[in-house]
Amino acid sequence: MKYLLLFIGVVVEGPIIMVASGFLLRLEVFTFWPMYFVIMLGDLTGDVLWYYVGHFFAEPFVRKFGKYFGINKENLELAKNLFQKHHLRILFISKITLGLGAPLATLISAGASHVPFGRYMKINLFGEIFLVLGLIGIGYFFGHIYSSISEDLKTVFLIILGILLPIGVFLLRKHFKQNK
């Protein structure tokens, strides 16, 4: 049951769940290999869903609502052409950097640009290896700190971590969006 919940959590909000999973791995709630494969499967499932959203719905959305977002057919075609030429680099860098603050836009753009699905999955799978290991490692590090402090301070540590982790993720995303 815990691996099913992990899968659903990763599909919905991958990075935070990956870090939390590393924390729980250190506390021996999870076993590494099953956890690792469930996380990979969950995050790739989310990537597939966003690819197909772009593949089937991006152009109709732009035609109908693009004017409200400053996007027209010409801008979409220009973006699709650029994405077609550089999709390998864009997808890989986006995957290992959490999309530089806009991961969904990248995944949807891949679908809208009709990047061949097999290539899309290969690139995402390769980048996923690094992303998942890195985020699990961060969580494991915090789990190690947690397990080494006294019982009296563990609750305080969890409260502080629960506040600081989402703020840190928010600030990183904001930073990447501003530096685009």
PALO-325888 format. One line per field, with one value per atom (N, C-alpha, C, CB): x, y, z; atom name; residue number from 1; residue in three letters. Coordinates in steps of 0.05 Angstrom, whole numbers. Glycine has a CB too. Example, Ala and Ser with C-alpha at 12.3 -4.5 7.8 and 13.67 -1.06 7.14 Angstrom:
2
c1 = c(264:246:264:226:257:273:258:282) $
c2 = c(-114:-90:-66:-89:-45:-21:1:-12) $
c3 = c(156:156:156:181:142:143:157:114) $
atom = c(N:CA:C:CB:N:CA:C:CB) $
nr = c(1:1:1:1:2:2:2:2) $
rest = c(ALA:ALA:ALA:ALA:SER:SER:SER:SER) $
//
This chain:
180
c1 = c(16:0:17:-19:40:56:69:78:75:87:66:99:41:19:15:-7:15:13:37:11:61:85:82:110:72:68:49:57:26:7:19:-19:33:45:65:59:81:101:88:121:67:53:43:29:32:20:41:1:60:81:107:72:121:145:168:155:179:203:201:212:180:177:174:153:159:155:181:133:197:223:242:237:243:259:248:260:222:210:216:180:216:222:250:217:269:296:298:315:284:283:272:265:250:237:254:210:270:289:309:303:320:339:327:350:301:287:277:264:285:278:248:290:234:205:204:190:222:223:248:221:247:271:279:265:305:315:304:345:309:303:273:313:256:227:219:210:229:222:232:234:257:269:253:299:246:231:202:230:190:163:165:151:185:188:193:212:211:216:191:238:176:151:131:140:128:109:115:107:140:148:146:177:154:152:122:166:105:76:66:61:74:66:77:77:101:113:97:142:88:72:45:66:33:7:11:-4:32:36:43:57:58:65:39:83:21:-4:-22:-18:-21:-36:-26:-33:0:11:5:41:8:4:-25:9:-44:-72:-86:-88:-77:-92:-78:-101:-52:-38:-47:-8:-48:-56:-85:-53:-104:-132:-134:-151:-119:-119:-108:-102:-86:-74:-93:-47:-106:-125:-148:-136:-157:-180:-173:-195:-152:-146:-119:-148:-103:-76:-74:-64:-94:-94:-94:-118:-105:-105:-78:-127:-61:-34:-12:-30:-19:0:13:22:-1:10:-8:10:5:-10:1:-8:-11:-4:25:-22:35:62:82:67:76:94:95:84:72:71:88:42:86:101:131:93:139:167:177:171:162:170:172:150:153:153:178:128:185:209:234:211:237:260:261:259:239:238:246:210:236:244:274:229:286:315:332:324:323:339:326:345:307:292:309:271:331:347:359:370:371:383:361:400:340:319:307:297:300:287:306:278:331:350:356:376:362:368:344:378:320:296:291:272:296:291:310:295:335:354:354:382:341:340:312:351:294:266:253:263:261:249:256:220:277:284:260:297:243:219:194:225:197:173:173:173:173:175:151:179:127:104:104:78:113:114:132:124:154:173:160:199:147:135:112:125:96:74:85:56:106:118:129:141:140:149:126:163:104:80:70:58:68:58:76:56:102:121:123:149:108:107:135:95:150:175:168:191:181:174:173:194:152:147:169:120:180:201:226:208:233:256:251:263:227:219:223:189:213:216:244:199:261:289:303:303:299:312:302:306:276:266:276:235:277:287:316:284:332:360:363:375:349:350:338:335:318:304:324:281:342:361:376:381:385:401:382:415:359:341:332:316:323:313:335:301:358:380:388:405:389:396:376:398:350:330:327:303:329:329:353:330:376:400:397:424:383:378:361:365:340:322:336:298:353:369:387:385:399:417:402:429:378:362:352:337:346:339:362:331:386:410:413:436:409:411:389:408:365:343:349:317:360:365:388:371:404:427:422:451:399:393:377:378:377:363:333:370:320:291:276:282:286:273:272:286:292:293:281:322:274:264:238:259:220:195:201:175:218:226:239:245:257:270:250:290:230:210:193:192:186:170:187:162:211:229:232:256:238:241:216:250:193:167:161:145:172:169:190:171:215:236:237:262:231:232:213:226:188:170:179:142:188:198:222:205:240:264:257:283:238:229:216:210:199:186:207:167:226:247:264:264:271:286:270:294:245:228:226:201:222:220:246:213:268:295:298:317:292:295:276:290:252:233:243:205:255:265:290:272:306:331:328:351:303:299:306:271) $
c2 = c(-24:0:25:0:25:49:55:45:35:40:50:14:42:53:83:38:90:118:134:120:122:135:141:117:121:125:148:99:148:170:197:164:197:222:233:218:215:224:234:201:221:231:259:211:264:290:311:287:305:325:311:340:306:290:299:288:323:330:330:358:340:341:312:358:295:268:252:254:258:245:251:253:277:284:271:315:272:259:229:264:217:188:182:178:199:195:197:216:216:219:193:243:183:159:134:155:134:112:111:116:134:134:124:163:129:120:91:138:78:50:45:33:65:61:48:88:54:43:27:65:9:-6:8:-37:11:28:20:28:-4:-11:-10:-38:-21:-17:12:-33:27:56:70:68:65:78:72:68:47:41:52:10:53:65:95:59:108:136:141:148:125:129:125:108:104:98:120:71:130:151:177:156:185:210:208:218:185:181:180:156:169:169:197:153:214:242:255:257:249:260:252:251:227:217:232:186:236:251:279:252:293:320:321:334:301:300:298:275:281:278:302:253:316:341:360:354:363:380:370:383:344:332:337:302:334:336:362:314:377:401:428:397:428:454:472:449:462:479:488:464:471:481:502:458:498:517:544:507:544:569:583:564:568:581:594:559:581:591:613:569:608:625:639:609:634:645:675:636:689:718:729:729:714:722:719:707:704:698:710:669:725:737:717:751:695:674:673:646:674:671:647:697:641:618:619:615:644:647:641:675:651:645:615:660:602:574:559:564:566:553:558:563:582:588:571:618:569:553:523:556:514:486:480:479:498:494:494:516:512:513:487:537:478:454:430:450:429:406:405:409:428:428:421:456:429:427:410:454:393:378:361:361:350:332:348:320:371:387:399:409:409:421:401:433:377:357:348:334:342:331:352:322:377:398:404:423:404:409:388:410:363:341:343:314:347:347:373:341:394:419:426:442:406:409:431:417:431:449:478:446:484:512:528:524:516:530:527:559:514:511:483:532:462:435:427:415:435:427:440:435:465:478:463:507:452:437:411:431:397:371:375:357:395:401:410:423:425:434:411:454:391:367:353:347:351:339:356:334:382:401:401:429:397:397:369:404:350:323:310:324:315:300:271:309:254:225:214:209:201:192:174:177:156:138:154:118:174:191:207:210:218:233:217:243:192:175:167:150:162:156:179:149:203:226:230:252:228:232:210:232:186:164:168:137:177:182:204:189:226:248:241:272:224:215:201:196:186:171:191:156:213:233:248:252:256:272:256:280:232:216:210:189:202:197:222:186:244:269:277:292:276:284:264:288:239:219:224:190:230:236:259:241:280:304:295:327:280:271:252:257:235:216:232:197:253:270:281:293:293:304:282:319:258:236:228:212:229:223:243:223:268:289:284:318:278:273:249:267:228:204:208:181:229:233:253:242:266:285:272:310:285:273:272:288:254:251:277:229:293:318:338:331:337:357:347:364:322:311:325:281:330:344:372:345:386:413:412:426:392:389:385:366:367:361:386:338:401:425:445:438:449:468:458:471:433:421:424:392:419:421:449:411:469:497:505:515:498:507:493:503:467:453:465:423:468:480:509:481:524:551:550:567:532:529:521:508:502:494:518:470:533:557:577:569:583:603:594:609:568:559:561:529:554:557:586:545:604:632:643:648:634:642:634:631:609:599:613:569:620:634:662:635:675:702:703:715:682:681:669:666:664:653:673:642) $
c3 = c(0:0:0:24:15:16:-11:38:-27:-53:-73:-64:-70:-86:-80:-82:-54:-46:-56:-15:-55:-65:-95:-59:-110:-139:-144:-151:-131:-135:-127:-119:-105:-96:-116:-70:-128:-147:-173:-153:-182:-206:-201:-213:-177:-171:-165:-147:-148:-140:-136:-115:-158:-158:-140:-184:-144:-129:-99:-138:-88:-59:-48:-51:-62:-54:-56:-71:-76:-79:-56:-106:-48:-25:1:-21:4:28:28:29:5:3:12:-25:4:14:44:1:55:84:97:92:86:96:91:84:70:65:88:38:96:117:144:121:147:171:168:178:146:140:137:162:127:121:93:121:75:48:45:27:25:15:-11:11:-15:-37:-64:-37:-73:-101:-108:-107:-91:-98:-98:-78:-79:-77:-102:-52:-110:-133:-158:-136:-163:-187:-187:-191:-164:-162:-168:-134:-157:-162:-192:-146:-204:-233:-249:-242:-243:-257:-253:-248:-229:-224:-238:-194:-237:-250:-280:-242:-291:-320:-329:-329:-312:-318:-320:-296:-302:-303:-329:-279:-337:-361:-386:-364:-386:-408:-410:-405:-387:-387:-398:-358:-389:-399:-428:-382:-437:-466:-482:-471:-474:-489:-487:-480:-465:-463:-484:-434:-487:-507:-535:-504:-539:-566:-576:-564:-559:-568:-563:-555:-543:-534:-537:-507:-541:-542:-564:-545:-589:-611:-609:-637:-602:-599:-576:-593:-555:-533:-542:-509:-557:-566:-585:-580:-603:-622:-607:-641:-586:-572:-551:-559:-535:-513:-514:-487:-534:-536:-534:-561:-545:-544:-516:-559:-497:-469:-455:-454:-467:-456:-474:-453:-494:-512:-530:-496:-536:-553:-579:-539:-601:-626:-642:-644:-664:-680:-689:-704:-696:-705:-683:-716:-659:-636:-630:-611:-632:-627:-648:-628:-673:-694:-690:-722:-683:-677:-654:-671:-633:-610:-617:-586:-633:-642:-659:-657:-677:-693:-677:-715:-658:-640:-623:-621:-614:-597:-614:-585:-639:-656:-661:-684:-665:-670:-645:-679:-621:-597:-575:-586:-583:-562:-544:-575:-554:-538:-514:-554:-520:-498:-480:-510:-492:-476:-457:-495:-466:-449:-427:-466:-434:-414:-393:-428:-401:-382:-365:-396:-377:-363:-341:-382:-348:-330:-305:-344:-310:-287:-271:-297:-282:-267:-259:-284:-259:-253:-270:-223:-295:-315:-312:-313:-297:-291:-283:-316:-268:-257:-274:-255:-297:-315:-327:-337:-311:-322:-339:-300:-331:-347:-374:-332:-376:-402:-421:-399:-411:-428:-437:-412:-419:-426:-445:-400:-441:-459:-486:-448:-487:-512:-528:-506:-514:-528:-543:-509:-530:-542:-565:-522:-560:-581:-605:-570:-601:-623:-637:-613:-626:-637:-638:-665:-617:-614:-613:-587:-628:-628:-600:-645:-593:-566:-555:-565:-571:-562:-554:-584:-570:-564:-539:-588:-537:-514:-488:-516:-489:-466:-459:-470:-480:-475:-461:-501:-471:-459:-431:-476:-426:-399:-380:-400:-390:-373:-365:-388:-384:-378:-357:-404:-361:-342:-315:-353:-316:-291:-272:-299:-283:-267:-249:-284:-260:-244:-225:-263:-235:-218:-194:-235:-198:-175:-155:-185:-164:-146:-130:-161:-143:-130:-109:-150:-115:-96:-73:-110:-79:-57:-39:-68:-51:-35:-16:-54:-26:-8:15:-24:10:31:51:19:40:56:75:39:65:81:105:64:99:121:140:110:130:147:165:130:154:170:193:153:187:208:229:196:220:238:256:222:245:262:281:244:277:295:317:279:317:338:361:327:384:407:403:432:418:416:421:436:440:447:424:471:407:385:359:381:357:332:323:334:340:333:323:357:336:328:300:348:296:270:248:271:253:232:226:242:246:241:225:268:232:217:189:231:185:158:142:160:155:141:132:159:145:137:117:162:122:104:77:118:76:50:29:55:35:15:7:24:27:21:3:47:8:-9:-37:3:-40:-67:-81:-66:-67:-79:-88:-58:-70:-77:-101:-53:-102:-125:-151:-121:-151:-175:-183:-170:-163:-169:-181:-143:-170:-180:-209:-162:-215:-242:-262:-244:-253:-270:-276:-257:-257:-261:-278:-234:-278:-294:-321:-279:-330:-357:-378:-360) $
atom = c(N:CA:C:CB:N:CA:C:CB:N:CA:C:CB:N:CA:C:CB:N:CA:C:CB:N:CA:C:CB:N:CA:C:CB:N:CA:C:CB:N:CA:C:CB:N:CA:C:CB:N:CA:C:CB:N:CA:C:CB:N:CA:C:CB:N:CA:C:CB:N:CA:C:CB:N:CA:C:CB:N:CA:C:CB:N:CA:C:CB:N:CA:C:CB:N:CA:C:CB:N:CA:C:CB:N:CA:C:CB:N:CA:C:CB:N:CA:C:CB:N:CA:C:CB:N:CA:C:CB:N:CA:C:CB:N:CA:C:CB:N:CA:C:CB:N:CA:C:CB:N:CA:C:CB:N:CA:C:CB:N:CA:C:CB:N:CA:C:CB:N:CA:C:CB:N:CA:C:CB:N:CA:C:CB:N:CA:C:CB:N:CA:C:CB:N:CA:C:CB:N:CA:C:CB:N:CA:C:CB:N:CA:C:CB:N:CA:C:CB:N:CA:C:CB:N:CA:C:CB:N:CA:C:CB:N:CA:C:CB:N:CA:C:CB:N:CA:C:CB:N:CA:C:CB:N:CA:C:CB:N:CA:C:CB:N:CA:C:CB:N:CA:C:CB:N:CA:C:CB:N:CA:C:CB:N:CA:C:CB:N:CA:C:CB:N:CA:C:CB:N:CA:C:CB:N:CA:C:CB:N:CA:C:CB:N:CA:C:CB:N:CA:C:CB:N:CA:C:CB:N:CA:C:CB:N:CA:C:CB:N:CA:C:CB:N:CA:C:CB:N:CA:C:CB:N:CA:C:CB:N:CA:C:CB:N:CA:C:CB:N:CA:C:CB:N:CA:C:CB:N:CA:C:CB:N:CA:C:CB:N:CA:C:CB:N:CA:C:CB:N:CA:C:CB:N:CA:C:CB:N:CA:C:CB:N:CA:C:CB:N:CA:C:CB:N:CA:C:CB:N:CA:C:CB:N:CA:C:CB:N:CA:C:CB:N:CA:C:CB:N:CA:C:CB:N:CA:C:CB:N:CA:C:CB:N:CA:C:CB:N:CA:C:CB:N:CA:C:CB:N:CA:C:CB:N:CA:C:CB:N:CA:C:CB:N:CA:C:CB:N:CA:C:CB:N:CA:C:CB:N:CA:C:CB:N:CA:C:CB:N:CA:C:CB:N:CA:C:CB:N:CA:C:CB:N:CA:C:CB:N:CA:C:CB:N:CA:C:CB:N:CA:C:CB:N:CA:C:CB:N:CA:C:CB:N:CA:C:CB:N:CA:C:CB:N:CA:C:CB:N:CA:C:CB:N:CA:C:CB:N:CA:C:CB:N:CA:C:CB:N:CA:C:CB:N:CA:C:CB:N:CA:C:CB:N:CA:C:CB:N:CA:C:CB:N:CA:C:CB:N:CA:C:CB:N:CA:C:CB:N:CA:C:CB:N:CA:C:CB:N:CA:C:CB:N:CA:C:CB:N:CA:C:CB:N:CA:C:CB:N:CA:C:CB:N:CA:C:CB:N:CA:C:CB:N:CA:C:CB:N:CA:C:CB:N:CA:C:CB:N:CA:C:CB:N:CA:C:CB:N:CA:C:CB:N:CA:C:CB:N:CA:C:CB:N:CA:C:CB:N:CA:C:CB:N:CA:C:CB:N:CA:C:CB:N:CA:C:CB:N:CA:C:CB:N:CA:C:CB:N:CA:C:CB:N:CA:C:CB:N:CA:C:CB:N:CA:C:CB:N:CA:C:CB:N:CA:C:CB:N:CA:C:CB:N:CA:C:CB:N:CA:C:CB:N:CA:C:CB:N:CA:C:CB:N:CA:C:CB:N:CA:C:CB:N:CA:C:CB:N:CA:C:CB:N:CA:C:CB:N:CA:C:CB:N:CA:C:CB:N:CA:C:CB:N:CA:C:CB:N:CA:C:CB:N:CA:C:CB:N:CA:C:CB:N:CA:C:CB:N:CA:C:CB:N:CA:C:CB:N:CA:C:CB:N:CA:C:CB) $
nr = c(1:1:1:1:2:2:2:2:3:3:3:3:4:4:4:4:5:5:5:5:6:6:6:6:7:7:7:7:8:8:8:8:9:9:9:9:10:10:10:10:11:11:11:11:12:12:12:12:13:13:13:13:14:14:14:14:15:15:15:15:16:16:16:16:17:17:17:17:18:18:18:18:19:19:19:19:20:20:20:20:21:21:21:21:22:22:22:22:23:23:23:23:24:24:24:24:25:25:25:25:26:26:26:26:27:27:27:27:28:28:28:28:29:29:29:29:30:30:30:30:31:31:31:31:32:32:32:32:33:33:33:33:34:34:34:34:35:35:35:35:36:36:36:36:37:37:37:37:38:38:38:38:39:39:39:39:40:40:40:40:41:41:41:41:42:42:42:42:43:43:43:43:44:44:44:44:45:45:45:45:46:46:46:46:47:47:47:47:48:48:48:48:49:49:49:49:50:50:50:50:51:51:51:51:52:52:52:52:53:53:53:53:54:54:54:54:55:55:55:55:56:56:56:56:57:57:57:57:58:58:58:58:59:59:59:59:60:60:60:60:61:61:61:61:62:62:62:62:63:63:63:63:64:64:64:64:65:65:65:65:66:66:66:66:67:67:67:67:68:68:68:68:69:69:69:69:70:70:70:70:71:71:71:71:72:72:72:72:73:73:73:73:74:74:74:74:75:75:75:75:76:76:76:76:77:77:77:77:78:78:78:78:79:79:79:79:80:80:80:80:81:81:81:81:82:82:82:82:83:83:83:83:84:84:84:84:85:85:85:85:86:86:86:86:87:87:87:87:88:88:88:88:89:89:89:89:90:90:90:90:91:91:91:91:92:92:92:92:93:93:93:93:94:94:94:94:95:95:95:95:96:96:96:96:97:97:97:97:98:98:98:98:99:99:99:99:100:100:100:100:101:101:101:101:102:102:102:102:103:103:103:103:104:104:104:104:105:105:105:105:106:106:106:106:107:107:107:107:108:108:108:108:109:109:109:109:110:110:110:110:111:111:111:111:112:112:112:112:113:113:113:113:114:114:114:114:115:115:115:115:116:116:116:116:117:117:117:117:118:118:118:118:119:119:119:119:120:120:120:120:121:121:121:121:122:122:122:122:123:123:123:123:124:124:124:124:125:125:125:125:126:126:126:126:127:127:127:127:128:128:128:128:129:129:129:129:130:130:130:130:131:131:131:131:132:132:132:132:133:133:133:133:134:134:134:134:135:135:135:135:136:136:136:136:137:137:137:137:138:138:138:138:139:139:139:139:140:140:140:140:141:141:141:141:142:142:142:142:143:143:143:143:144:144:144:144:145:145:145:145:146:146:146:146:147:147:147:147:148:148:148:148:149:149:149:149:150:150:150:150:151:151:151:151:152:152:152:152:153:153:153:153:154:154:154:154:155:155:155:155:156:156:156:156:157:157:157:157:158:158:158:158:159:159:159:159:160:160:160:160:161:161:161:161:162:162:162:162:163:163:163:163:164:164:164:164:165:165:165:165:166:166:166:166:167:167:167:167:168:168:168:168:169:169:169:169:170:170:170:170:171:171:171:171:172:172:172:172:173:173:173:173:174:174:174:174:175:175:175:175:176:176:176:176:177:177:177:177:178:178:178:178:179:179:179:179:180:180:180:180) $
rest = c(MET:MET:MET:MET:LYS:LYS:LYS:LYS:TYR:TYR:TYR:TYR:LEU:LEU:LEU:LEU:LEU:LEU:LEU:LEU:LEU:LEU:LEU:LEU:PHE:PHE:PHE:PHE:ILE:ILE:ILE:ILE:GLY:GLY:GLY:GLY:VAL:VAL:VAL:VAL:VAL:VAL:VAL:VAL:VAL:VAL:VAL:VAL:GLU:GLU:GLU:GLU:GLY:GLY:GLY:GLY:PRO:PRO:PRO:PRO:ILE:ILE:ILE:ILE:ILE:ILE:ILE:ILE:MET:MET:MET:MET:VAL:VAL:VAL:VAL:ALA:ALA:ALA:ALA:SER:SER:SER:SER:GLY:GLY:GLY:GLY:PHE:PHE:PHE:PHE:LEU:LEU:LEU:LEU:LEU:LEU:LEU:LEU:ARG:ARG:ARG:ARG:LEU:LEU:LEU:LEU:GLU:GLU:GLU:GLU:VAL:VAL:VAL:VAL:PHE:PHE:PHE:PHE:THR:THR:THR:THR:PHE:PHE:PHE:PHE:TRP:TRP:TRP:TRP:PRO:PRO:PRO:PRO:MET:MET:MET:MET:TYR:TYR:TYR:TYR:PHE:PHE:PHE:PHE:VAL:VAL:VAL:VAL:ILE:ILE:ILE:ILE:MET:MET:MET:MET:LEU:LEU:LEU:LEU:GLY:GLY:GLY:GLY:ASP:ASP:ASP:ASP:LEU:LEU:LEU:LEU:THR:THR:THR:THR:GLY:GLY:GLY:GLY:ASP:ASP:ASP:ASP:VAL:VAL:VAL:VAL:LEU:LEU:LEU:LEU:TRP:TRP:TRP:TRP:TYR:TYR:TYR:TYR:TYR:TYR:TYR:TYR:VAL:VAL:VAL:VAL:GLY:GLY:GLY:GLY:HIS:HIS:HIS:HIS:PHE:PHE:PHE:PHE:PHE:PHE:PHE:PHE:ALA:ALA:ALA:ALA:GLU:GLU:GLU:GLU:PRO:PRO:PRO:PRO:PHE:PHE:PHE:PHE:VAL:VAL:VAL:VAL:ARG:ARG:ARG:ARG:LYS:LYS:LYS:LYS:PHE:PHE:PHE:PHE:GLY:GLY:GLY:GLY:LYS:LYS:LYS:LYS:TYR:TYR:TYR:TYR:PHE:PHE:PHE:PHE:GLY:GLY:GLY:GLY:ILE:ILE:ILE:ILE:ASN:ASN:ASN:ASN:LYS:LYS:LYS:LYS:GLU:GLU:GLU:GLU:ASN:ASN:ASN:ASN:LEU:LEU:LEU:LEU:GLU:GLU:GLU:GLU:LEU:LEU:LEU:LEU:ALA:ALA:ALA:ALA:LYS:LYS:LYS:LYS:ASN:ASN:ASN:ASN:LEU:LEU:LEU:LEU:PHE:PHE:PHE:PHE:GLN:GLN:GLN:GLN:LYS:LYS:LYS:LYS:HIS:HIS:HIS:HIS:HIS:HIS:HIS:HIS:LEU:LEU:LEU:LEU:ARG:ARG:ARG:ARG:ILE:ILE:ILE:ILE:LEU:LEU:LEU:LEU:PHE:PHE:PHE:PHE:ILE:ILE:ILE:ILE:SER:SER:SER:SER:LYS:LYS:LYS:LYS:ILE:ILE:ILE:ILE:THR:THR:THR:THR:LEU:LEU:LEU:LEU:GLY:GLY:GLY:GLY:LEU:LEU:LEU:LEU:GLY:GLY:GLY:GLY:ALA:ALA:ALA:ALA:PRO:PRO:PRO:PRO:LEU:LEU:LEU:LEU:ALA:ALA:ALA:ALA:THR:THR:THR:THR:LEU:LEU:LEU:LEU:ILE:ILE:ILE:ILE:SER:SER:SER:SER:ALA:ALA:ALA:ALA:GLY:GLY:GLY:GLY:ALA:ALA:ALA:ALA:SER:SER:SER:SER:HIS:HIS:HIS:HIS:VAL:VAL:VAL:VAL:PRO:PRO:PRO:PRO:PHE:PHE:PHE:PHE:GLY:GLY:GLY:GLY:ARG:ARG:ARG:ARG:TYR:TYR:TYR:TYR:MET:MET:MET:MET:LYS:LYS:LYS:LYS:ILE:ILE:ILE:ILE:ASN:ASN:ASN:ASN:LEU:LEU:LEU:LEU:PHE:PHE:PHE:PHE:GLY:GLY:GLY:GLY:GLU:GLU:GLU:GLU:ILE:ILE:ILE:ILE:PHE:PHE:PHE:PHE:LEU:LEU:LEU:LEU:VAL:VAL:VAL:VAL:LEU:LEU:LEU:LEU:GLY:GLY:GLY:GLY:LEU:LEU:LEU:LEU:ILE:ILE:ILE:ILE:GLY:GLY:GLY:GLY:ILE:ILE:ILE:ILE:GLY:GLY:GLY:GLY:TYR:TYR:TYR:TYR:PHE:PHE:PHE:PHE:PHE:PHE:PHE:PHE:GLY:GLY:GLY:GLY:HIS:HIS:HIS:HIS:ILE:ILE:ILE:ILE:TYR:TYR:TYR:TYR:SER:SER:SER:SER:SER:SER:SER:SER:ILE:ILE:ILE:ILE:SER:SER:SER:SER:GLU:GLU:GLU:GLU:ASP:ASP:ASP:ASP:LEU:LEU:LEU:LEU:LYS:LYS:LYS:LYS:THR:THR:THR:THR:VAL:VAL:VAL:VAL:PHE:PHE:PHE:PHE:LEU:LEU:LEU:LEU:ILE:ILE:ILE:ILE:ILE:ILE:ILE:ILE:LEU:LEU:LEU:LEU:GLY:GLY:GLY:GLY:ILE:ILE:ILE:ILE:LEU:LEU:LEU:LEU:LEU:LEU:LEU:LEU:PRO:PRO:PRO:PRO:ILE:ILE:ILE:ILE:GLY:GLY:GLY:GLY:VAL:VAL:VAL:VAL:PHE:PHE:PHE:PHE:LEU:LEU:LEU:LEU:LEU:LEU:LEU:LEU:ARG:ARG:ARG:ARG:LYS:LYS:LYS:LYS:HIS:HIS:HIS:HIS:PHE:PHE:PHE:PHE:LYS:LYS:LYS:LYS:GLN:GLN:GLN:GLN:ASN:ASN:ASN:ASN:LYS:LYS:LYS:LYS) $
//
